Amino acid sequence: MSAPAYKSFDQSLTEFDNIASTIPPISAEELNARIAKLQGLMSSAGVKAVYLDTSTSLTYFTAMTLGASERMHGAIIPSSGAPIYISPAFEEPKTQTLITIPGDIAVWEEHEDPALLVADLICGLDAGGDTLAFDPATPFVFSSPITAHLGSRLKVVGAKDLIAQCRQIKSATEISIIQAAMTASLRVHKAVWEGLSEGISTTQVTDFIAAAHAKLGMRHIFAAAQFGEATAYPHGVPYAQTLKQGDMVLIDLGAHIHRYCSDITRTYVFGQPTERQREIWILEQKAHRAAFEAAKIGTACEEVDFAARKVLTDAGYGPDYKVPGLPHRTGHGLGMDMHEEPYIVRGNKTPLEPGMVFSDEPMLALYGECGVRLEDIIYMTEDGPVFFTEPSQSIERPFG
């Protein structure tokens, strides 16, 4: 197999257009349906209100995106009725412009205690339930004083399960946005492969990935480039590497459109692969495929992990998380967060359902030598699993 036709990073950038601006965002109708689903779950669980902090869950239910700070800023979702937005008083004009789902804004001045405001508002709601559920992303510095002010008036629990029941099942619109993000990021991946040259640094590669995502109109999240021995370590090494002939290359990257993430990893060799490199690459490919084939409607998430791991342990690697072998879970859910429910890991007995989205990435790590990770994202349909991106065909043909 000949090397890819070389194309410089600068040349590739000229060929990228803003595609993100052509993708419609989530509609207000769908946002309202999400809130209604959450409120139905809350009513069944006796939850009076859910407090959403400046997290992706706030965006998921209301389309409001806020940056985390030392000031309390978020929303209360009652078990019935409209959201109540919490805002510092001087931020109210900005908060008003961010509202897509109508609701009142409750403000607090700099000298006031916003935790007391939130506690009193929730207790005074004309909504059923005897419990406050906190968004799991709520900082302790906020949840603790709210809880203290509630005293014995309401019970307090986490909202993780309530939120996951909504977020881990993606709608057709969400799937289409993720598809757009994945397709665009795969173009960036291919451009990296075409632009590699001897002596290039991992820093140059990650800088290009960030620039390419920006040119596509996406919000860049991360890029990891690992060469040679560094490919053995799941999250790389804390120093730059320089590419040379025969190096294993591992590129992992992600960006988002309307907060919906892409996440793709490719591993290949710069130059001609050795028989050893080809052997471990093919084994990783088999584990990757085994995970896909195990992903059936109704199957527990952990069974997907077991299937991928068995391929590696049958070949003499592991067992369990031992290295050389697979040192981490086989996959993670993906949506507005890069890592979210459902997790593809031992102990997660959640059955797979249509609309679930998760990664297939059972890495084969050989510390001190090299590693191979092939990561594609799966979405579940009524008929079974589908990849957003075409998996690598071979170590020589990572992009078909």
Stockholm file with secondary structure:
# STOCKHOLM 1.0

chainA/1-400         MSAPAYKSFDQSLTEFDNIASTIPPISAEELNARIAKLQGLMSSAGVKAVYLDTSTSLTYFTAMTLGASERMHGAIIPSSGAPIYISPAFEEPKTQTLITIPGDIAVWEEHEDPALLVADLICGLDAGGDTLAFDPATPFVFSSPITAHLGSRLKVVGAKDLIAQCRQIKSATEISIIQAAMTASLRVHKAVWEGLSEGISTTQVTDFIAAAHAKLGMRHIFAAAQFGEATAYPHGVPYAQTLKQGDMVLIDLGAHIHRYCSDITRTYVFGQPTERQREIWILEQKAHRAAFEAAKIGTACEEVDFAARKVLTDAGYGPDYKVPGLPHRTGHGLGMDMHEEPYIVRGNKTPLEPGMVFSDEPMLALYGECGVRLEDIIYMTEDGPVFFTEPSQSIERPFG
#=GR chainA/1-400 SS CCCCCCCCHHHHHHTCCCCGGGSCCCCHHHHHHHHHHHHHHHHHHTEEEEEECSSHHHHHHHCCCCCCCSSCCEEEEESSSCCEEEEEGGGHHHHHHHCSSCCEEEEECTTSCHHHHHHHHHHTCSSCCSEEEECTTSCHHHHHHHHHHHTTSSEEEECHHHHHHHHTSCCHHHHHHHHHHHHHHHHHHHHHHHHCCTTCBHHHHHHHHHHHHHHTTCEEEEEEEEEGGGGGSTTCCSSCCBCCTTCEEEEEEEEEETTEECCEEEEEESSSCCHHHHHHHHHHHHHHHHHHHHCCTTCBHHHHHHHHHHHHHHTTCCSTTCSSBCCSCSEEECSSSSSEEEEESTTCCCBCCTTCEEEECCCEEETTTEEECCBEEEEEETTEEEESSCCCCCSSCTTC
#=GC SS_cons         CCCCCCCCHHHHHHTCCCCGGGSCCCCHHHHHHHHHHHHHHHHHHTEEEEEECSSHHHHHHHCCCCCCCSSCCEEEEESSSCCEEEEEGGGHHHHHHHCSSCCEEEEECTTSCHHHHHHHHHHTCSSCCSEEEECTTSCHHHHHHHHHHHTTSSEEEECHHHHHHHHTSCCHHHHHHHHHHHHHHHHHHHHHHHHCCTTCBHHHHHHHHHHHHHHTTCEEEEEEEEEGGGGGSTTCCSSCCBCCTTCEEEEEEEEEETTEECCEEEEEESSSCCHHHHHHHHHHHHHHHHHHHHCCTTCBHHHHHHHHHHHHHHTTCCSTTCSSBCCSCSEEECSSSSSEEEEESTTCCCBCCTTCEEEECCCEEETTTEEECCBEEEEEETTEEEESSCCCCCSSCTTC
//
